[in-house]
Amino acid sequence: MESLVFAWVLGPMELVLLLVAALIIFGPRRLPEIGKAAGEAIHGFKNASMAPPPPPAQSAQPPAPGQPPEGVTRV
């Protein structure tokens, strides 16, 4: 049995239908806000994925001999 692969590409008519549906659902005032938020999210994701990983955390130096650890008081 042959496996079928369906490739769906958005053509100009599909894009127009999606834009009209979004305009009906969200309205003309909210559509630019949604587009801006989506663009900022994509931009932030790209920046985060391309940024180098942060350096490993520096461990605190152990206390000097005879000194209690930080945050511990002697009674």
Stockholm file with secondary structure:
# STOCKHOLM 1.0

chainA/1-75         MESLVFAWVLGPMELVLLLVAALIIFGPRRLPEIGKAAGEAIHGFKNASMAPPPPPAQSAQPPAPGQPPEGVTRV
#=GR chainA/1-75 SS CCCCCCCCCCCHHHHHHHHHHHHHHHHHHHHHHHHHHHHHHHHHHHHHHHSCCCCCCCCCCCCCTTSCCTTCCCC
#=GC SS_cons        CCCCCCCCCCCHHHHHHHHHHHHHHHHHHHHHHHHHHHHHHHHHHHHHHHSCCCCCCCCCCCCCTTSCCTTCCCC
//
